[in-house]
Amino acid sequence: MSKRDDLIEKYAADLKEKCGVTPDMDFLRKVTIGCGPSIYNRDASTVSGSDAAELETVKKNFLMKKLGLPDGQNLDGAIDAVMEQYGRSERSKYRAVVYYLLAKHFNKESVYK
């Protein structure tokens, strides 16, 4: 297995165990590939749920640019809901998992087709 496949398995385990979600493996693979080389960098591969600047970056770069969503309170609410679902006390929230959950939340799987 490649390093990326190992990471996808790790992300799938997080979705099952920490988020209570049965992952769509094909979609998870697409989201992971969409994250690019950041998945291999320890710092870039995670999202700090308590860092307002980082959450703003997720909103602007992922929700608005990648998914094409208009700015609004619903974006902040969705990020907050995903952080809650992942577990506020969970220190390493994988970026691919956060993006997967946000894309599913907004029914934007078509962005990755």
C-alpha positions as a Python dict, from the first residue, in 0.01 Angstrom:
ca = {
    (1, 'M'): (0, 0, 0),
    (2, 'S'): (113, 352, -72),
    (3, 'K'): (156, 615, 195),
    (4, 'R'): (-157, 789, 65),
    (5, 'D'): (-358, 466, 96),
    (6, 'D'): (-235, 430, 455),
    (7, 'L'): (-349, 783, 532),
    (8, 'I'): (-689, 723, 370),
    (9, 'E'): (-733, 419, 596),
    (10, 'K'): (-642, 635, 897),
    (11, 'Y'): (-895, 899, 789),
    (12, 'A'): (-1164, 633, 742),
    (13, 'A'): (-1095, 505, 1095),
    (14, 'D'): (-1134, 858, 1234),
    (15, 'L'): (-1464, 901, 1050),
    (16, 'K'): (-1595, 573, 1194),
    (17, 'E'): (-1456, 592, 1548),
    (18, 'K'): (-1450, 963, 1627),
    (19, 'C'): (-1724, 1105, 1406),
    (20, 'G'): (-1969, 814, 1396),
    (21, 'V'): (-1981, 820, 1015),
    (22, 'T'): (-1950, 530, 774),
    (23, 'P'): (-1720, 676, 510),
    (24, 'D'): (-1782, 668, 137),
    (25, 'M'): (-1431, 543, 53),
    (26, 'D'): (-1440, 662, -309),
    (27, 'F'): (-1536, 1013, -202),
    (28, 'L'): (-1284, 1011, 85),
    (29, 'R'): (-1011, 918, -166),
    (30, 'K'): (-1111, 1211, -390),
    (31, 'V'): (-1112, 1457, -99),
    (32, 'T'): (-773, 1328, 18),
    (33, 'I'): (-623, 1365, -331),
    (34, 'G'): (-775, 1714, -345),
    (35, 'C'): (-578, 1811, -33),
    (36, 'G'): (-260, 1762, -233),
    (37, 'P'): (79, 1728, -67),
    (38, 'S'): (-44, 1888, 257),
    (39, 'I'): (-151, 1544, 380),
    (40, 'Y'): (215, 1446, 414),
    (41, 'N'): (307, 1748, 629),
    (42, 'R'): (234, 1695, 999),
    (43, 'D'): (123, 2054, 1063),
    (44, 'A'): (-63, 2114, 735),
    (45, 'S'): (-245, 1780, 749),
    (46, 'T'): (-442, 1881, 1058),
    (47, 'V'): (-686, 2157, 1147),
    (48, 'S'): (-679, 2327, 1485),
    (49, 'G'): (-1039, 2359, 1594),
    (50, 'S'): (-950, 2628, 1849),
    (51, 'D'): (-752, 2854, 1614),
    (52, 'A'): (-987, 3118, 1474),
    (53, 'A'): (-742, 3213, 1196),
    (54, 'E'): (-715, 2853, 1081),
    (55, 'L'): (-1092, 2807, 1081),
    (56, 'E'): (-1124, 3128, 877),
    (57, 'T'): (-877, 2980, 626),
    (58, 'V'): (-1088, 2662, 602),
    (59, 'K'): (-1392, 2881, 538),
    (60, 'K'): (-1229, 3100, 273),
    (61, 'N'): (-1007, 2849, 92),
    (62, 'F'): (-1222, 2538, 111),
    (63, 'L'): (-1587, 2633, 155),
    (64, 'M'): (-1585, 2950, -54),
    (65, 'K'): (-1313, 2884, -315),
    (66, 'K'): (-1321, 2506, -359),
    (67, 'L'): (-1690, 2440, -294),
    (68, 'G'): (-1809, 2776, -432),
    (69, 'L'): (-2031, 2863, -138),
    (70, 'P'): (-2129, 3224, -61),
    (71, 'D'): (-2003, 3373, 266),
    (72, 'G'): (-2250, 3367, 552),
    (73, 'Q'): (-2325, 3254, 905),
    (74, 'N'): (-2416, 2908, 779),
    (75, 'L'): (-2048, 2847, 689),
    (76, 'D'): (-1930, 2926, 1041),
    (77, 'G'): (-2212, 2715, 1181),
    (78, 'A'): (-2115, 2420, 962),
    (79, 'I'): (-1749, 2444, 1064),
    (80, 'D'): (-1856, 2460, 1430),
    (81, 'A'): (-2082, 2157, 1384),
    (82, 'V'): (-1800, 1957, 1220),
    (83, 'M'): (-1559, 2050, 1502),
    (84, 'E'): (-1821, 1935, 1752),
    (85, 'Q'): (-1883, 1610, 1560),
    (86, 'Y'): (-1509, 1537, 1540),
    (87, 'G'): (-1477, 1609, 1912),
    (88, 'R'): (-1357, 1937, 2057),
    (89, 'S'): (-1105, 1757, 2277),
    (90, 'E'): (-957, 1569, 1979),
    (91, 'R'): (-619, 1735, 1923),
    (92, 'S'): (-543, 1620, 1571),
    (93, 'K'): (-835, 1672, 1340),
    (94, 'Y'): (-724, 1558, 999),
    (95, 'R'): (-783, 1817, 726),
    (96, 'A'): (-911, 1551, 482),
    (97, 'V'): (-1169, 1434, 738),
    (98, 'V'): (-1283, 1792, 811),
    (99, 'Y'): (-1312, 1864, 438),
    (100, 'Y'): (-1498, 1536, 382),
    (101, 'L'): (-1751, 1620, 654),
    (102, 'L'): (-1798, 1977, 528),
    (103, 'A'): (-1846, 1866, 166),
    (104, 'K'): (-2103, 1608, 279),
    (105, 'H'): (-2276, 1868, 501),
    (106, 'F'): (-2330, 2099, 202),
    (107, 'N'): (-2402, 1813, -44),
    (108, 'K'): (-2110, 1923, -259),
    (109, 'E'): (-1977, 1580, -355),
    (110, 'S'): (-2020, 1684, -720),
    (111, 'V'): (-1720, 1920, -686),
    (112, 'Y'): (-1500, 1608, -673),
    (113, 'K'): (-1655, 1413, -965),
}
